[in-house]
Amino acid sequence: MVYCLLCAAVVIILLCVKIYLLKKSAREISAQFADRLKSDTNNTIYVSSGDKDIRGLAESIDSQLSLLRREKLSCIRGNRKLKNAVTNISHDLRTPLTAIRGYLDLAEKTDDPQKLRRYFSVISQRTDAMQQLTEELFSYSVIISKDEPEDTEEIYVNQLLAECISSYYPVLTESGISPDIDLTEEKVMRTANRSELSRVFSNLLTNAAKYSSGDLEIRLTADGVITFANAAADMTPVQAAQLFDRFYTVETARSSTGLGLSIARALAERAGGSLSAELTDGRLIITLKI
């Protein structure tokens, strides 16, 4: 009887010690969790307990805190980009508006037909620039609000790409670009939205017309990989990696929102493809997989 009582007492004492240690570990986790939320640190949560479950809990909290820190940094970067984008877009819109207002004032003060033609020519150019800016913003907002493309169909990619290149050929030649085109003779078929895929091609060609140094290679392989390559001696690998970021443009003095390539990537991904860029031996290579 006495032996049983002693065993029961030992068990009770061990349980009390266990409970005490668990409560101590809980206080340690609670205090460190609050500290980690307040500070920007990668230090892990330390617990004195050797209990497997308590240590597993600490590791799980560390993992969630790490994820939370990454999301916080992403939000901070996103907010910074958004603020910069709003500032840049406001500047890009205000500049042509100021010019339009100035030339309208000049037009009101003269009856000289030659001067009026010149003033209204500038006004027309600035109006076109504003239209491009607003259309890019509207297009991007519409695209990201949709989850998947509508009205998909079987598309002969070779033909659609050739049609887009033909329509942009005058723009390319005006920019001093004579594209080297190599489209596979094998028929490449994909199920996609025709207008969206055409928009992807158009945005890539527009980008090439703006930033190519005079050369442009366009390739389409039998497995549906399309590459746009041109010399980009002044571009850095960092700039190449940022090409598809929202509101990013290579030039500091912009005449666009920098959304063209972001729109192209969003549409390509919605069609089940991908769009990437890399800088290799001074050449920018944009790869579209569809």
C-alpha positions as CSV (number, residue, x, y, z in Angstrom):
1,M,0.0,0.0,0.0
2,V,2.8,2.4,1.0
3,Y,4.7,1.5,-2.2
4,C,1.6,2.3,-4.3
5,L,1.2,5.6,-2.5
6,L,4.9,6.4,-3.1
7,C,4.6,5.6,-6.8
8,A,1.5,7.8,-7.1
9,A,3.3,10.6,-5.4
10,V,6.3,10.3,-7.8
11,V,3.9,10.3,-10.8
12,I,2.1,13.4,-9.5
13,I,5.5,15.2,-8.9
14,L,6.7,14.3,-12.4
15,L,3.4,15.5,-13.9
16,C,3.7,18.8,-11.9
17,V,7.3,19.2,-13.1
18,K,6.1,18.5,-16.7
19,I,3.3,21.0,-16.5
20,Y,5.6,23.6,-15.0
21,L,8.1,23.1,-17.8
22,L,5.4,23.2,-20.4
23,K,4.0,26.4,-19.0
24,K,7.5,27.9,-18.9
25,S,8.0,27.0,-22.6
26,A,4.6,28.5,-23.4
27,R,5.6,31.8,-21.7
28,E,9.0,31.7,-23.6
29,I,7.2,31.2,-26.9
30,S,4.6,33.9,-26.1
31,A,7.3,36.5,-25.1
32,Q,9.5,35.8,-28.1
33,F,6.6,35.7,-30.5
34,A,5.6,39.2,-29.4
35,D,9.2,40.4,-29.8
36,R,9.6,38.9,-33.3
37,L,6.4,40.6,-34.4
38,K,7.7,44.0,-33.3
39,S,11.3,43.6,-34.6
40,D,12.7,42.8,-38.0
41,T,14.9,39.9,-37.2
42,N,15.5,36.4,-38.5
43,N,16.3,35.0,-35.0
44,T,14.5,31.8,-34.3
45,I,12.3,31.1,-31.2
46,Y,14.3,29.4,-28.4
47,V,12.6,27.0,-26.0
48,S,14.3,25.4,-23.0
49,S,12.0,22.4,-23.1
50,G,13.2,19.2,-24.7
51,D,9.6,18.2,-25.4
52,K,9.2,17.1,-29.1
53,D,5.8,18.7,-29.5
54,I,6.8,22.0,-27.9
55,R,9.9,22.2,-30.2
56,G,7.7,21.4,-33.2
57,L,5.4,24.2,-32.2
58,A,8.3,26.6,-32.0
59,E,9.6,25.5,-35.4
60,S,6.1,25.9,-36.9
61,I,5.8,29.4,-35.5
62,D,9.2,30.3,-36.9
63,S,8.1,29.1,-40.3
64,Q,5.0,31.2,-40.2
65,L,6.9,34.2,-39.0
66,S,9.4,33.8,-41.8
67,L,6.5,33.7,-44.3
68,L,4.9,36.7,-42.7
69,R,8.2,38.7,-43.0
70,R,8.5,37.8,-46.7
71,E,4.9,39.0,-47.3
72,K,5.5,42.1,-45.3
73,L,8.6,42.9,-47.4
74,S,6.6,42.2,-50.5
75,C,3.9,44.6,-49.4
76,I,6.5,47.3,-48.6
77,R,8.1,46.9,-52.0
78,G,4.7,46.8,-53.7
79,N,3.6,50.0,-51.9
80,R,6.9,51.7,-52.8
81,K,6.5,50.7,-56.5
82,L,2.9,51.9,-56.4
83,K,3.8,55.2,-55.0
84,N,6.6,55.7,-57.5
85,A,4.2,54.6,-60.3
86,V,1.5,57.1,-59.2
87,T,4.1,59.8,-59.1
88,N,5.5,58.8,-62.6
89,I,2.1,58.4,-64.2
90,S,1.0,61.8,-62.7
91,H,4.1,63.4,-64.2
92,D,3.5,61.6,-67.6
93,L,-0.1,62.9,-67.7
94,R,0.7,66.3,-66.4
95,T,3.5,67.0,-69.0
96,P,1.3,66.6,-72.1
97,L,-1.6,68.4,-70.4
98,T,0.7,71.4,-69.6
99,A,1.9,71.4,-73.2
100,I,-1.7,71.3,-74.6
101,R,-2.7,74.1,-72.3
102,G,0.3,76.2,-73.3
103,Y,-0.2,75.7,-77.1
104,L,-3.9,76.4,-76.8
105,D,-3.1,79.7,-75.1
106,L,-0.6,80.5,-78.0
107,A,-3.3,79.6,-80.5
108,E,-5.7,82.0,-79.0
109,K,-3.2,84.8,-79.4
110,T,-2.5,84.4,-83.2
111,D,-4.3,84.3,-86.5
112,D,-1.2,83.1,-88.4
113,P,-2.3,79.9,-90.2
114,Q,1.3,78.5,-90.2
115,K,1.7,79.0,-86.5
116,L,-1.8,77.5,-85.8
117,R,-1.0,74.4,-87.9
118,R,2.3,73.9,-85.9
119,Y,0.5,74.5,-82.5
120,F,-2.3,72.1,-83.3
121,S,0.2,69.5,-84.6
122,V,1.9,69.6,-81.2
123,I,-1.4,69.4,-79.4
124,S,-2.4,66.4,-81.5
125,Q,0.9,64.6,-80.6
126,R,0.5,65.3,-76.9
127,T,-3.1,64.1,-77.1
128,D,-2.0,60.8,-78.7
129,A,0.6,60.4,-75.9
130,M,-2.1,60.9,-73.2
131,Q,-4.4,58.4,-75.0
132,Q,-1.7,55.8,-75.1
133,L,-1.1,56.2,-71.3
134,T,-4.8,56.0,-70.4
135,E,-5.4,53.0,-72.7
136,E,-2.4,51.1,-71.2
137,L,-3.8,51.7,-67.7
138,F,-7.3,50.7,-68.6
139,S,-6.1,47.6,-70.4
140,Y,-4.0,46.5,-67.5
141,S,-6.9,47.0,-65.0
142,V,-9.3,45.0,-67.2
143,I,-6.7,42.1,-67.7
144,I,-5.9,41.6,-64.1
145,S,-9.6,41.6,-63.1
146,K,-10.2,38.5,-65.2
147,D,-9.3,35.0,-64.1
148,E,-9.2,33.2,-67.4
149,P,-9.6,34.1,-71.1
150,E,-12.9,34.1,-72.9
151,D,-13.8,32.7,-76.3
152,T,-10.8,30.4,-76.8
153,E,-10.3,28.6,-80.1
154,E,-7.7,26.6,-82.0
155,I,-5.2,29.1,-83.3
156,Y,-2.6,28.6,-86.1
157,V,0.3,30.3,-84.2
158,N,2.6,30.6,-87.2
159,Q,0.0,32.5,-89.2
160,L,-1.1,34.8,-86.4
161,L,2.5,35.7,-85.6
162,A,3.3,36.3,-89.2
163,E,0.2,38.6,-89.5
164,C,1.3,40.6,-86.5
165,I,4.9,41.0,-87.8
166,S,3.5,42.1,-91.2
167,S,1.3,44.7,-89.5
168,Y,4.2,46.1,-87.5
169,Y,6.7,45.9,-90.3
170,P,6.3,49.6,-91.3
171,V,6.8,50.6,-87.7
172,L,10.0,48.5,-87.4
173,T,11.5,49.8,-90.7
174,E,10.8,53.4,-89.6
175,S,12.8,52.6,-86.5
176,G,15.6,51.4,-88.7
177,I,15.0,47.7,-87.9
178,S,15.1,45.0,-90.5
179,P,13.9,41.9,-88.6
180,D,15.5,38.5,-89.2
181,I,12.5,36.2,-89.2
182,D,12.6,32.4,-88.9
183,L,9.2,30.7,-88.4
184,T,9.1,26.9,-88.4
185,E,7.2,25.3,-91.3
186,E,5.6,22.8,-88.9
187,K,2.1,23.9,-88.0
188,V,2.0,25.1,-84.3
189,M,-1.6,24.9,-83.0
190,R,-2.7,26.2,-79.6
191,T,-6.0,26.7,-77.8
192,A,-6.2,30.4,-76.7
193,N,-8.0,33.6,-77.1
194,R,-7.0,35.1,-80.5
195,S,-7.2,38.7,-79.6
196,E,-5.2,38.2,-76.3
197,L,-2.5,36.2,-78.1
198,S,-2.3,38.8,-80.8
199,R,-2.0,41.5,-78.0
200,V,1.0,39.6,-76.6
201,F,2.8,39.6,-80.0
202,S,1.9,43.2,-80.6
203,N,3.3,44.4,-77.2
204,L,6.5,42.5,-77.8
205,L,6.9,44.0,-81.2
206,T,6.1,47.5,-79.9
207,N,8.8,47.0,-77.2
208,A,11.3,45.9,-79.9
209,A,10.5,48.9,-82.1
210,K,11.1,51.2,-79.1
211,Y,14.3,49.7,-77.7
212,S,16.0,47.7,-80.4
213,S,19.4,49.0,-81.5
214,G,18.5,48.2,-85.1
215,D,18.6,44.4,-85.2
216,L,15.8,42.0,-84.3
217,E,15.6,38.3,-84.6
218,I,12.2,36.6,-84.3
219,R,12.1,32.8,-84.0
220,L,9.3,30.3,-83.7
221,T,10.2,26.7,-83.1
222,A,8.1,23.6,-83.7
223,D,7.4,23.2,-79.9
224,G,5.8,26.6,-79.7
225,V,8.8,28.6,-78.3
226,I,9.0,32.2,-79.7
227,T,12.1,34.3,-79.1
228,F,12.6,38.0,-79.7
229,A,16.3,38.9,-79.6
230,N,18.1,42.2,-80.2
231,A,21.4,43.9,-79.2
232,A,21.1,45.7,-75.8
233,A,24.6,46.9,-75.0
234,D,23.4,49.5,-72.5
235,M,21.1,47.1,-70.6
236,T,22.1,45.3,-67.4
237,P,21.0,41.9,-66.2
238,V,19.1,43.6,-63.4
239,Q,17.1,45.7,-65.9
240,A,16.4,42.6,-68.0
241,A,15.0,40.8,-64.9
242,Q,12.8,43.7,-64.2
243,L,11.3,44.2,-67.7
244,F,8.0,42.6,-66.8
245,D,7.5,44.4,-63.5
246,R,4.5,46.7,-63.4
247,F,5.3,50.3,-64.3
248,Y,8.9,49.5,-65.0
249,T,10.6,51.1,-68.0
250,V,14.3,51.0,-69.0
251,E,14.4,54.8,-69.7
252,T,13.9,57.3,-66.9
253,A,12.2,59.7,-69.3
254,R,9.2,57.7,-70.3
255,S,6.4,58.2,-72.7
256,S,4.5,55.2,-71.4
257,T,3.4,53.6,-68.2
258,G,5.7,50.6,-68.6
259,L,2.7,48.3,-68.6
260,G,3.1,46.9,-72.1
261,L,5.3,43.9,-71.2
262,S,3.4,43.3,-67.9
263,I,0.2,43.0,-69.9
264,A,2.0,40.6,-72.3
265,R,3.2,38.4,-69.5
266,A,-0.3,38.4,-67.7
267,L,-2.0,37.4,-71.0
268,A,0.7,34.7,-71.8
269,E,0.3,33.2,-68.3
270,R,-3.5,33.2,-68.5
271,A,-3.2,31.3,-71.7
272,G,-1.1,28.7,-69.9
273,G,2.3,29.9,-71.2
274,S,5.2,31.9,-69.8
275,L,7.2,35.0,-70.8
276,S,10.8,35.7,-69.6
277,A,13.8,37.8,-70.5
278,E,17.6,37.3,-70.1
279,L,20.7,39.2,-71.1
280,T,23.2,37.0,-72.9
281,D,26.5,38.4,-74.4
282,G,25.0,41.9,-74.7
283,R,21.8,40.6,-76.3
284,L,18.3,40.8,-74.8
285,I,16.4,37.6,-75.4
286,I,12.7,37.5,-74.6
287,T,11.2,34.0,-74.6
288,L,7.6,33.3,-75.0
289,K,6.4,29.7,-74.4
290,I,2.8,29.0,-75.4
